[in-house]
Amino acid sequence: QFKSFLPRIISIAMEQIYPIIAPRPSPDMKSALYHLLHEVLANNWRYFFKGSVLDLMKESGDGLENSSQFVSVLQAYGQSFLQTDISIFR
């Protein structure tokens, strides 16, 4: 099961790769990283949100798990919007 690798993949991407490529003008590397982050969020969203959407709406809490990793991924997305090269989103 590849899901056991997910926490480490996110950790390597956000703690080791992202800090190196974020300040540099390297659109190919940034594009690959954002593609990886997109795939992580799109295909493994239950890693962050365990319950169904209806259950989450009924609860008073946010239902977010692994919040530090989720926030770091979203912050990386946010920082990408501040860049001048919009081609990294293709």
Secondary structure, 3 states (H helix, E strand, C coil): CHHHHHHHHHHHHHHHHHHHHCCCCCHHHHHHHHHHHHHHHHHCHHHCECCCHHHHHHCCCCCECCHHHHHHHHHHHHHHCCCCCHHHHC
